[in-house]
Amino acid sequence: MPLVLKQKSFMKLFYLAWFINLAVSIEVIIIQDSDDKKDFLWDATTITSFLQNSAPQIDWHICQHISAYQCIDSYPNAYILLDLSQDLSTQLTISQLCQESKRVHLVIQDEFKYFDDRTYSVISSKNHRFNAFFAVLNYYSWSKGTVFTTWEDEERFLNFTSNFELMIIESWTDMENLIMRVVPPLGSTLYYIFTQNNESLSIQNYLESAHLLTEGSGIIFNQKSGYKCKTEGALIVTEEGQENVDSEEKYLENSIMKFLNAIINTQNYLEAITILSSNWKSHYGQDAFSLVNVQAGKRITIGSVINGQVIIRNSTIFPGETTSIPKSNKKILNLSIEAGITNPNYSPSTIGSVAARGAYLAIDYINAGTSGMLPNYQIDMFNYDCGVTIYNATYAKACFKKDFDSFGLAHIVSYASSMALGVLKLFKSLNWTIPIIGINSDPSFNSSTLYPFYQRVWPSTSFTLPLIPVLLRSLGWEKAAVLYQNDSWGQGGYYYLKVGANTHDMLFVNPDETRAIPTGLDRATIKNHLDIIQGVINSDARLVIFIIQVPLVQYVIETFYDLGLRRGDILIFTAVPDILTNILTSDDYLYKRLEIGVPMMTFFGEQWVGEFGQGAYTKIVKQYNATPSSFACHYFDIIYLIGHALDFMINRGQDYTNPYKLESVIRNTQFTGCSGRVIIEKGTNDRITSVLNVQADKFDISGNVIPYFIGVLKPFSTQILHITNPLVYPGGTTTKPTDLRNQNSDCPFPDDKVKTFIKGKILIFGICFAIALVSMIITFVIWKRWWNIPIEELKEKQEISFPDLIVAITIAIEFFQYASMGPNISYLSSVMNNFSNSLTLELTNIIKLKNGVFWIIVDAVYGLILLWISMCAVVLFRLDEKYSHFSIFRFVAWLADYMMPILGNLCFIPFISICLDIFVCDQSIGDNFTDSFLSFDCYYFCWKDEHLVYAILSFFALLCYEPLAVFCRPLWQELQLLLHVKAVPLFLMVKTIIQVALIVMNKTVKRAQDITHGVLFIAVMIIYIVFLYKFKPYNYSRFNLWQNLSLIGVVWLAILSTVALGTKGNSVILTIFLFVGWLIIGLIGLYIQRKRCPSLLFRKKGHDTASLFKFAFTFGKSSRKALNRIAPSSGSLESQNKNKKLNSR
């Protein structure tokens, strides 16, 4: 429908009065398009109606264009023809008629191509508008920008300048998507609109919805009227007198009235054409334009453009409500960072400002086009100085709110977790929504649910802190003190440190109450907590692990100095890299920190990786003439993380100003940066980290930090620690000092007095080899004299008995015992290592034998050996038969049936091992034997007092236990009438010799050289396997098979353990090989068993095997019926058969 707008009353009165004063009345023909035409740019009917009402003295003749010829002939006195048609062919036809009939032809056309000299346009030409437009651009020094125009005007723009990124708008289909996908990547800050009013309204709406019309941008409309320009701060170049029109029709009405006003008093065609040719030589409207500015929703005329000259009379507002003239630069993307040095009420901290150099270097890379992203954009960063390591809620809130508008698209939070946590909570309380990136390590930041707008490129302490014991153990440290700040970050870090310490046998020697130090202390208030620091000193730990941030770490180090420590007394491992930057801050206390705090060990995420990382390192060193901060590389990657996310969104037409959308893209961005591959782990705020740098930073003569690279820690690699340079300890030595300064664990003598006691080593070697030799002789004599007998092979199926189960269980348990006697398997499996050690009573490997625990174990072994001797005496001398009226003898005889295979067979290795431990006195504080002390309890000096008593008891225990065990092993199976699976006595004798040899090697060679012991162990076990393969150990093929396969499994474990010892790493791959090898051995065993080893043992249905176990381990407290069945009376046939076998031996 045509748009009919009501005219303002005062305008009607004005034109009416003007026409009343006309002295001469003239005739004007109006040519209109036919009503069936669509898509009119203006409504000719509305314009005609306005003209008729405003100038009734003019004789208006209205005709349709299809009857223009007849109309012209009908009105010969009408020498002015107003052509309101909008079709070029119609206008050309009418122009020809006017030429023939000598009439003035007024048209609405801004570009003539085919008209003659009788035709005049009531509006200004495109050339006039272009000249005025570029005059304004030159005035503001605007060159580069994005132009919205049509194909027909593209060449005109190119003729003026080539400095424009042209957005040619021809089709308006899906224009929003077109603008969002194409305009943002151009990075323009200036937008030039040269289209019709309807299109310009859509363009400005889409630019605003895309958040492109913000502070620093500019938009200018070059239109005949610009009445649809609504953007705050927009400039409009419009024809003079058309500043306040509100429709296309109103614009045309004004333009027409300008021409009619000039020729209304003429008498004929010649007078009219003379006036027109004098005043409108170009045949267009006048070259006079106004510069209009949209301010507070109103169009304000601020200047004019006359014949290409710009005159500004009033102030100008640009988008973003600023008076600053936008520049023809790249579009600016604003970020913010906390890189100040202010600490409210505390000393300044420079760590953040130094680390931020990495961020500024990354911005330089992006802005210079080096990065390949955001080529048409420029990143600016605002620095907040609202606190570094100290968060003061009142101060921080006021500080941030003061510059609220400067946060930009994303914010880089302080490296200090205490400050970062306060900022996150502050933003949340104020509903400030903005992506926040940091390098904080506090594990409480892990949750993306709790902190949905936060992510970090630095590994969490939940990942790094458990690795500290791994690193320190790899460097040879077993004991340390720990000191953590008593807040959520410190408590969380200490928790994860303990997790790693428990897993990797790291001992913290300072008491629990001296491990946590309050936060917020200064040099004055820390004196109220000297007991904590003194507790660390009293522990004599040379290595102290700090989970402390600045500035507290400075005061702790100074207090160490004040309490008497000096260089070399302690070595600090800090969980916070880069604190040396603050420690070396020049002040009156610097000498204290230099004395105690350097060198300082630490590790952190890998940095300056590859050619790209090394290039960034070289650049930052050259730019700042200083070694970069340990954080600088990760700050660099924070900027690149944001940059890649913005580049992705801009190139895909996404709204990067939406914090929710930007946050989502940041979380899913992956790239290779300064610190290697950057990936945020799904469902968390953490970066995935696989490599850590290990450093021990120093300083030069000028007090500058010198990073000293030791190597890299790869937790998921087959070799965990890769050392490039040896750790240099205070004094310039690479030899690791003792774990403790003055004491050996809890021993009552200074650590520096302890030395290896060669005589003690020789003695233990001599005792062990003497026992081995005597054992071989005794075993041979016993076998030759009593047990050189054959065993009948099991050929028929038999019902499985409880003694048969004991034999099977023995094979399984001995597998773990042999594994424990071999190389250290803790590198492969700590769980299996502890289980194996518990079965051999190698308790020093699984528990701390302090406060008399070792002697409790020794006493228990002596007691069990005494029980063993008692059982052997009752059985060998048939005391239960001779003194049957004493129930104690009958009970011991019955007990012997079930305890002899346990105490004499399964406990053989543990009992012999514990008895030999009494003789391990290979460390001393003097040169005499009585100056040596027991390795398992340094409070017991050897070869005197109580130790001498225990040594004698151990000697007699060995003297009595071992021969009896050798003799009774085959005897027990001869006394078991229900036992079907029997061991060949020769096998039992050889097993004794092998077990004694393994114990001796474990007490001697293993303590001196792990790898040599591993090789010897493998050799002995292979010889043992070959022997068992040739001389079948049992009378049942299945037991022979699994006895050999279990030993092969032990050899496989020993081989991999020896390899692990050589690589000094917690090898995941070797562990996989171990279990895969065992699986293969088991499958081979099952296959051979099925093909070659028939099953000869069976269990009758309904036979209560569980009751046998219950009876055996309740020592006869079950029913009398079961007692009679399993332990027959002395007069029974079973008892008589036992007596015959005893007599025969």
ABEGO torsion letter per residue (X at the ends): XBBBBBBBAAAAAAAAAAAAABABBBBBBBBBBBAABBGBABBAAAAAAAAAAABAABBBBBBBAAAAAAAAAABAABABBBBABABAAAAAAAAAAAAAAGBBBBBBBABBAABBAABBBABBBAAAAAAAAAAAAAAAGBABEBBBBBAAAAAAAAAABAABBBBBBABABGAAAAAAAAAAAAGBABBBBBBBAAAAAAAAAAAAAAGABBBGBBBBBBBAAGAABABBGBBBBBBBGAAABABAAAAAAAAAAAAAAAAAABABAAAAAAAAAAABAAGBBBBBBBBBBBBGGBBBBAEBBBGGBBBBABBBBBBGGBABBBBABBBBBBBBBBABABBBGBBBBAAAAAAAAAAAAAAAAAAAGAAGBGAABBBBBBBBBAEAABBBAAAAAAAAAAAAAAAEABBBBBABAAAAAAAAAAAAAAGBBBBBBBABABAAAABAAABAABBBABBBAAAAAAAAAAAAAAAGBABBBBBBBBBAAAAAAAAAAAAAAAAAGBBBABBAAAABBBBGBBAAAAAAAAAAAAAAAAAGBABBBBBBBOAAAAAAAAAAAAAGBBBGABBBBBABBGAAAAAABBBAAAAAAAAAAOBBBBBBBBBGBEAAAAAAAAAAAAAAGBBBBAAAAAAAAAAAAAAAAAAAAAAAGBBAABAAAAAAAAAABBBBBAAEBBBBBBGBABBBBABBBBBBBBBBAAGBBBBBBAEBBBAABABABBBABBBBBBGGBABBBBABAABBEABABBAAABBBBAAAAAAAAAAAAAAAAAAAAAAAAAAAAAABBBBBBBABBBBBBAAAAAAAAAAAAAAAAAAAABBBAAAABAAAAAAAAAAAGBAAAABBBBGGAAAAAAAAAAAAAAAAAAAAAAAAAGAAAABAABAAAAAAAAAAAAAAAAAAAAAAAAAAAAAAAAABBABBABABAAABBBAABAABBBGBEAAAAAAAAAAAAAAAAAAAAAAAAAAAAAABAABABBBBAAAAAAAAAAAAAAAAAAAAAAAABAAAAAAAAAAAAAAAAAAAAABBABABAAAAAAAAAAAAAAAAAAAAAAAAAAAGBBBAAAAAAAAAAAAAAAAAAAAAAAAABBBABBBBBGBBAAAAAAAAAAGGABBAAAAAAABBBAABAAAAAAAAAAAAX
